[in-house]
Amino acid sequence: MGQQREFVKDWAGHPAGLTVVTVAEGLQAAGVYGVQALLILYMANFLFTPDQLASVGGFVAWRGLLENLFGPMSLQALATQTMGLYLGLFFLTPLLGGWLGDRHWGPRLTSILGAVLATAGMVMVILPATFLPGLLVSAFGAGALRCNLNAQTGHLYARDDGRRDAAFSILAAGLNVGAFLGPLLIGALGERVNWQWGFAAACGCMALAAITLLLGNGLMPADTPPETRRSARLQPGDGRTIAALLGVMLLTSLFWLAQSQVWNVYSLWGRDHLDRIVLGFDVPVTWLQAFDSLAPILAVPPVLALWRWQAVRGREPRELGKIGVGLALMGGAFLWLAAGSGAAQTPILWAVVFHLVLNTGWLFMVPTVNALFSRTAPMAITGVMLGGVQFGVFIGSTVSGWLGRFYETMDVQAFWLMHAAFPLAGAAIMWAVRGRLGRVLKL
């Protein structure tokens, strides 16, 4: 740990390596979220249409597989289910990436290889003939990249270093800046100019992330030698810690079930039900995803001010309390969305409030969960446990893809009320069990 504290101070008293991982995180987020904003619209409006199906490599086999698993589907339902599975896979693969980083290649090498693989996958997504396998390749690469960026961030600090929580908040800010710019620029380019140009721009962002990691490699702490990583063992009591963290992960999956629908069916709802005319300008649907990433940045100052005010009075909630608040705010956001969906055309300002509330909940939960897992996970499996954070997103995203089929058959308000119920239930459970979980995790 002494070696880690000798790094050059570069960013508000933080190691210079934090700059590297934050820039890489922002670039990969621009590519990933730019694609994410385009993907459901690209499939529903263009690729998964009768005129284009013949050009999609492997579509017949893919449709047969999905319908064998989930029953007959319309083309739009196939698009939402494909989107849900892609999102789920994107957040499942960090488990594999974390294992490779922990036990074999180390987080530095694994993150670089992940960025290269994600770039190759996005090249494949550009062409309809390789679109479906390209989704698979890009999801594996991006998954390996993201969890190992988190692991490297944690390795920059001693476990008792008070800067750790702030570092993960800075990393989250980098992610949100990229996730804002990706849909704003890449999304609009694909939606309004040419789908393939949008995907090509996303590919360029991922390539720049790989270059950033290569150029900044010397500023990162050295990977532990392979023989040391493989010899690491769990210690007595680690099993209870792992079980408690898995409980937290399962509760966070209820948050992600609702959030994942914002990346999926919500774009179709925006296309169909939202009044997007502002001063005569027709706002692109993909810009909803851009605002979804801008909203947590706007929420940072008031939320941090609230936490400081509470801390002075000894009332700042601990990590599990913040996660419970995040779940409750997510549920409240979807109650608001349901209330505004009764009109033929929902005002765009209603959607703005929805994103602000929803992403205030994101700010309460996501950086808190990453910091919690980084600090309390057993040293032998830190990367795997950080991948486990993403497993909660996998569960939520996969289920949300299946729920997307009901958008065509349910009343719109009922559809969003259904999505409010899941995080609200998670908040209630968290508040009921947070004391017991806190004792196990020594919070």
URVEN-V764440 format. One record per pair of residues at least 4 apart in sequence whose C-alpha atoms are under 6 Angstrom apart, sorted by the first residue. I is the first residue (numbers start at 1). J is the second residue. D is the distance in whole Angstrom. If there is no record, write none. Layout:
i=I j=J d=D
i=I j=J d=D
This chain:
i=4 j=156 d=6
i=7 j=15 d=6
i=8 j=15 d=6
i=8 j=16 d=6
i=9 j=13 d=5
i=9 j=14 d=5
i=9 j=15 d=5
i=9 j=16 d=6
i=10 j=15 d=6
i=10 j=16 d=5
i=17 j=219 d=5
i=17 j=220 d=5
i=18 j=22 d=6
i=20 j=216 d=6
i=21 j=25 d=6
i=22 j=171 d=5
i=22 j=174 d=5
i=24 j=209 d=5
i=25 j=29 d=6
i=25 j=175 d=5
i=26 j=174 d=5
i=26 j=175 d=5
i=26 j=178 d=4
i=27 j=178 d=6
i=27 j=205 d=5
i=27 j=209 d=5
i=28 j=206 d=5
i=28 j=209 d=6
i=29 j=33 d=6
i=29 j=175 d=6
i=29 j=178 d=5
i=29 j=179 d=5
i=30 j=34 d=6
i=30 j=178 d=4
i=30 j=179 d=5
i=30 j=182 d=4
i=31 j=202 d=4
i=31 j=205 d=5
i=31 j=206 d=6
i=33 j=37 d=6
i=33 j=179 d=5
i=33 j=182 d=6
i=34 j=182 d=4
i=34 j=183 d=4
i=34 j=186 d=5
i=34 j=187 d=5
i=35 j=39 d=6
i=37 j=183 d=6
i=37 j=187 d=6
i=37 j=286 d=5
i=38 j=42 d=6
i=38 j=187 d=6
i=40 j=44 d=6
i=41 j=45 d=5
i=42 j=46 d=5
i=43 j=47 d=5
i=43 j=48 d=5
i=43 j=79 d=6
i=44 j=48 d=6
i=44 j=76 d=5
i=44 j=79 d=6
i=47 j=52 d=5
i=48 j=53 d=6
i=55 j=128 d=6
i=55 j=129 d=6
i=56 j=128 d=5
i=56 j=129 d=5
i=57 j=129 d=4
i=57 j=130 d=6
i=59 j=63 d=6
i=66 j=70 d=6
i=67 j=71 d=4
i=67 j=72 d=5
i=73 j=77 d=6
i=77 j=405 d=5
i=78 j=82 d=6
i=80 j=401 d=6
i=80 j=404 d=6
i=81 j=401 d=5
i=81 j=402 d=6
i=84 j=397 d=5
i=84 j=398 d=5
i=84 j=401 d=4
i=85 j=89 d=6
i=85 j=398 d=5
i=87 j=397 d=6
i=88 j=394 d=4
i=88 j=397 d=5
i=88 j=398 d=5
i=90 j=139 d=4
i=90 j=143 d=6
i=91 j=390 d=5
i=91 j=391 d=6
i=91 j=393 d=6
i=91 j=394 d=5
i=92 j=391 d=5
i=92 j=394 d=5
i=93 j=140 d=5
i=93 j=143 d=5
i=94 j=98 d=6
i=94 j=143 d=4
i=94 j=144 d=5
i=94 j=147 d=5
i=94 j=387 d=4
i=95 j=384 d=5
i=95 j=387 d=4
i=97 j=144 d=4
i=98 j=102 d=6
i=98 j=383 d=4
i=98 j=384 d=4
i=98 j=387 d=6
i=99 j=103 d=6
i=99 j=384 d=5
i=100 j=104 d=5
i=100 j=105 d=6
i=101 j=105 d=5
i=101 j=106 d=4
i=101 j=107 d=4
i=101 j=110 d=6
i=102 j=106 d=6
i=102 j=383 d=6
i=103 j=229 d=5
i=103 j=230 d=5
i=104 j=226 d=6
i=105 j=109 d=6
i=105 j=110 d=6
i=106 j=223 d=5
i=107 j=111 d=6
i=107 j=148 d=5
i=110 j=114 d=6
i=111 j=145 d=4
i=111 j=148 d=5
i=112 j=210 d=6
i=114 j=141 d=4
i=114 j=142 d=6
i=114 j=144 d=5
i=114 j=145 d=5
i=115 j=141 d=6
i=115 j=145 d=6
i=115 j=210 d=5
i=117 j=141 d=5
i=118 j=138 d=4
i=118 j=141 d=4
i=118 j=142 d=5
i=119 j=203 d=5
i=119 j=206 d=5
i=119 j=207 d=6
i=121 j=134 d=4
i=121 j=137 d=5
i=121 j=138 d=4
i=122 j=138 d=6
i=122 j=203 d=5
i=124 j=130 d=5
i=124 j=131 d=6
i=124 j=134 d=5
i=125 j=131 d=4
i=125 j=134 d=5
i=126 j=196 d=5
i=126 j=199 d=6
i=127 j=131 d=6
i=130 j=134 d=6
i=138 j=142 d=6
i=139 j=143 d=6
i=147 j=387 d=6
i=148 j=152 d=6
i=151 j=383 d=6
i=165 j=371 d=6
i=169 j=367 d=6
i=175 j=179 d=6
i=176 j=180 d=6
i=176 j=293 d=5
i=178 j=182 d=6
i=179 j=293 d=5
i=180 j=290 d=4
i=180 j=293 d=5
i=180 j=294 d=5
i=181 j=185 d=6
i=182 j=186 d=5
i=183 j=187 d=4
i=183 j=286 d=6
i=183 j=287 d=6
i=183 j=289 d=6
i=183 j=290 d=5
i=184 j=188 d=6
i=184 j=287 d=5
i=184 j=290 d=5
i=186 j=198 d=5
i=187 j=191 d=6
i=187 j=286 d=5
i=188 j=192 d=6
i=189 j=193 d=5
i=189 j=198 d=5
i=190 j=194 d=5
i=190 j=195 d=4
i=190 j=197 d=6
i=190 j=198 d=4
i=212 j=216 d=6
i=213 j=217 d=6
i=232 j=380 d=5
i=233 j=380 d=6
i=241 j=441 d=6
i=244 j=437 d=6
i=249 j=389 d=6
i=249 j=392 d=5
i=250 j=392 d=6
i=251 j=426 d=6
i=253 j=392 d=4
i=253 j=393 d=6
i=253 j=395 d=6
i=253 j=396 d=5
i=254 j=422 d=5
i=254 j=423 d=5
i=255 j=327 d=6
i=255 j=423 d=5
i=256 j=260 d=6
i=256 j=393 d=5
i=256 j=396 d=5
i=257 j=396 d=4
i=257 j=397 d=6
i=257 j=400 d=5
i=258 j=419 d=5
i=260 j=397 d=5
i=261 j=265 d=6
i=261 j=266 d=6
i=261 j=400 d=6
i=262 j=266 d=5
i=269 j=273 d=6
i=270 j=274 d=5
i=273 j=345 d=5
i=274 j=345 d=5
i=274 j=346 d=5
i=275 j=345 d=5
i=275 j=346 d=6
i=275 j=347 d=5
i=275 j=348 d=6
i=276 j=282 d=6
i=276 j=283 d=5
i=276 j=348 d=6
i=277 j=281 d=5
i=277 j=282 d=5
i=291 j=295 d=6
i=292 j=355 d=6
i=295 j=356 d=5
i=295 j=359 d=6
i=296 j=359 d=5
i=296 j=360 d=6
i=299 j=360 d=6
i=300 j=304 d=6
i=307 j=311 d=6
i=307 j=316 d=6
i=310 j=315 d=5
i=310 j=316 d=5
i=311 j=315 d=6
i=311 j=316 d=5
i=317 j=321 d=5
i=317 j=322 d=6
i=322 j=364 d=5
i=323 j=365 d=5
i=324 j=427 d=5
i=324 j=430 d=6
i=326 j=361 d=4
i=326 j=364 d=5
i=326 j=365 d=5
i=327 j=423 d=5
i=327 j=427 d=5
i=328 j=424 d=5
i=328 j=427 d=5
i=329 j=361 d=5
i=330 j=358 d=5
i=330 j=361 d=6
i=331 j=420 d=4
i=331 j=423 d=5
i=331 j=424 d=5
i=333 j=354 d=5
i=333 j=357 d=6
i=333 j=358 d=5
i=334 j=416 d=6
i=334 j=420 d=5
i=335 j=420 d=6
i=338 j=413 d=5
i=338 j=416 d=5
i=338 j=417 d=6
i=341 j=413 d=6
i=355 j=359 d=6
i=362 j=366 d=6
i=368 j=372 d=6
i=373 j=377 d=5
i=377 j=382 d=6
i=378 j=382 d=6
i=393 j=397 d=6
i=394 j=398 d=6
i=406 j=410 d=6
i=430 j=434 d=5
i=434 j=438 d=6
i=438 j=442 d=6
i=438 j=443 d=5
